[in-house]
Amino acid sequence: MRFAFMQRFVGHVAEVEAAFLEPEVLRRLDGLPHVGRPELLELRDEGDTVVQRVRHRFAGELPPAAAAVVDAARLTWVQESVLDRTTHQTHFWIHPDHYASRLRCHGVMNLEEEDGCTCRLVRADLEVSVPIVGSNVERAIKQEVHRYLSAEADVVQAWIDERRAT
């Protein structure tokens, strides 16, 4: 399944980019819908390129069909991201700690400045390989990703606003 989300931030690309790399912003993401506190595993700044690895865990309730084949306690994954500061493009991969043969996800996030605001376009490919319910699980994950990205955007915008106020 391919999907995309577009969001706008009040701030310049550099501010938005900095927010997504800020460990404090990661700490503030604790408690967002269905995802536990993110754990920063690696943040490596190589000048024009930044590599970030963050572990996440599912903290919600699975639909009954998914719960029949997946243990919610084992739904943890590492999101690996590689930002190119020259293009403001981040490629990302989701690496499940468990069920790796059942889930594949990768995508790209683009930041583009427009009239003092920054647009974030997230495009991803998601594949859930579970007989019979796979497409239902993909749709459910897509909805949860959208909910999470919306809540994440609020946290990022608040961080940007706080920095501008000081």
Secondary structure per residue as TSV (DSSP state, phi and psi in degrees):
chain	resnum	aa	ss	phi	psi
A	1	M	-	360.0	130.7
A	2	R	E	-101.9	141.3
A	3	F	E	-150.0	163.4
A	4	A	E	-146.6	150.0
A	5	F	E	-135.8	140.9
A	6	M	E	-121.5	136.3
A	7	Q	E	-138.9	156.5
A	8	R	E	-120.2	140.1
A	9	F	E	-120.7	142.9
A	10	V	E	-85.2	102.7
A	11	G	S	157.5	162.9
A	12	H	-	-80.5	160.1
A	13	V	H	-52.8	-44.5
A	14	A	H	-60.7	-37.3
A	15	E	H	-67.9	-43.1
A	16	V	H	-67.7	-43.9
A	17	E	H	-58.3	-45.2
A	18	A	H	-61.3	-39.1
A	19	A	H	-61.4	-41.9
A	20	F	H	-70.2	-13.4
A	21	L	H	-104.0	-2.9
A	22	E	-	-83.3	118.9
A	23	P	H	-56.4	-33.3
A	24	E	H	-63.1	-38.0
A	25	V	H	-63.8	-41.5
A	26	L	H	-58.2	-43.2
A	27	R	H	-61.8	-36.5
A	28	R	H	-72.3	-14.3
A	29	L	T	-77.8	-10.0
A	30	D	T	-58.7	129.3
A	31	G	T	96.5	-1.8
A	32	L	S	-68.0	161.3
A	33	P	T	-51.7	123.5
A	34	H	T	63.8	7.7
A	35	V	B	-127.8	131.5
A	36	G	-	-75.1	-177.3
A	37	R	-	-61.1	124.5
A	38	P	-	-67.8	146.5
A	39	E	E	-118.3	114.7
A	40	L	E	-72.3	117.2
A	41	L	E	-96.2	-34.4
A	42	E	E	-157.4	138.7
A	43	L	E	-141.1	104.0
A	44	R	E	-118.5	111.7
A	45	D	E	-93.0	115.6
A	46	E	-	-114.3	35.0
A	47	G	S	85.2	-102.6
A	48	D	S	-77.1	-11.8
A	49	T	E	-124.2	138.3
A	50	V	E	-128.7	127.4
A	51	V	E	-105.8	130.2
A	52	Q	E	-133.0	135.4
A	53	R	E	-126.7	126.2
A	54	V	E	-132.6	130.5
A	55	R	E	-91.1	137.6
A	56	H	E	-124.7	161.4
A	57	R	E	-141.6	143.4
A	58	F	B	-73.4	134.4
A	59	A	-	-128.5	16.1
A	60	G	S	-106.0	-165.2
A	61	E	-	-106.4	136.4
A	62	L	-	-84.3	148.6
A	63	P	-	-61.2	151.0
A	64	P	H	-52.5	-40.6
A	65	A	H	-63.2	-39.8
A	66	A	H	-73.0	-39.0
A	67	A	H	-63.7	-22.8
A	68	A	T	-70.8	-24.4
A	69	V	T	-118.8	-8.1
A	70	V	-	-134.9	135.5
A	71	D	-	-89.2	114.1
A	72	A	G	-57.0	-31.9
A	73	A	G	-67.0	-20.2
A	74	R	G	-100.1	9.8
A	75	L	-	-88.0	82.2
A	76	T	E	-127.6	150.7
A	77	W	E	-154.9	160.8
A	78	V	E	-112.2	127.5
A	79	Q	E	-98.5	117.1
A	80	E	E	-101.3	128.2
A	81	S	E	-128.9	140.7
A	82	V	E	-126.8	112.2
A	83	L	E	-95.0	132.9
A	84	D	E	-105.0	105.8
A	85	R	T	-65.8	-22.4
A	86	T	T	-75.2	-28.9
A	87	T	T	-108.7	-10.2
A	88	H	T	59.5	38.3
A	89	Q	E	-119.4	133.0
A	90	T	E	-119.4	122.1
A	91	H	E	-93.3	139.7
A	92	F	E	-137.2	154.3
A	93	W	E	-135.6	140.4
A	94	I	E	-102.9	123.7
A	95	H	E	-115.4	99.3
A	96	P	E	-63.8	138.8
A	97	D	S	-73.1	-30.3
A	98	H	S	-132.7	161.8
A	99	Y	-	61.2	28.8
A	100	A	T	-59.0	-30.1
A	101	S	T	-76.8	-10.7
A	102	R	T	-103.3	-13.7
A	103	L	E	-138.6	131.1
A	104	R	E	-133.5	133.8
A	105	C	E	-152.0	134.8
A	106	H	E	-153.5	161.4
A	107	G	E	-175.3	-166.7
A	108	V	E	-142.3	143.6
A	109	M	E	-119.7	124.9
A	110	N	E	-111.0	137.5
A	111	L	E	-113.1	132.3
A	112	E	E	-140.5	132.1
A	113	E	E	-86.5	136.5
A	114	E	E	-143.5	115.1
A	115	D	T	51.7	46.0
A	116	G	T	79.8	-1.2
A	117	C	E	-113.4	164.2
A	118	T	E	-120.8	128.6
A	119	C	E	-95.1	133.9
A	120	R	E	-112.5	120.8
A	121	L	E	-113.2	118.6
A	122	V	E	-109.5	122.1
A	123	R	E	-121.0	135.6
A	124	A	E	-143.4	154.2
A	125	D	E	-113.8	128.5
A	126	L	E	-129.2	133.5
A	127	E	E	-137.0	124.0
A	128	V	E	-112.8	118.4
A	129	S	-	-101.1	78.2
A	130	V	-	-130.9	120.1
A	131	P	T	-53.6	139.4
A	132	I	T	73.1	-48.4
A	133	V	T	-101.2	1.3
A	134	G	H	-53.4	-47.6
A	135	S	H	-68.1	-33.5
A	136	N	H	-65.8	-40.1
A	137	V	H	-65.9	-41.5
A	138	E	H	-58.2	-45.2
A	139	R	H	-63.6	-40.2
A	140	A	H	-65.6	-42.1
A	141	I	H	-63.4	-43.4
A	142	K	H	-57.5	-45.0
A	143	Q	H	-62.0	-42.8
A	144	E	H	-68.6	-37.3
A	145	V	H	-62.5	-43.6
A	146	H	H	-61.5	-44.1
A	147	R	H	-61.9	-43.7
A	148	Y	H	-64.9	-46.8
A	149	L	H	-62.3	-35.2
A	150	S	H	-65.4	-45.5
A	151	A	H	-67.0	-39.3
A	152	E	H	-61.2	-41.1
A	153	A	H	-60.3	-38.5
A	154	D	H	-63.0	-41.9
A	155	V	H	-65.0	-45.5
A	156	V	H	-61.9	-45.1
A	157	Q	H	-63.4	-40.9
A	158	A	H	-61.6	-41.6
A	159	W	H	-62.9	-44.2
A	160	I	H	-61.3	-46.5
A	161	D	H	-60.7	-41.3
A	162	E	H	-62.7	-42.2
A	163	R	H	-64.6	-37.3
A	164	R	H	-71.0	-29.0
A	165	A	H	-76.7	-19.1
A	166	T	-	-94.2	360.0
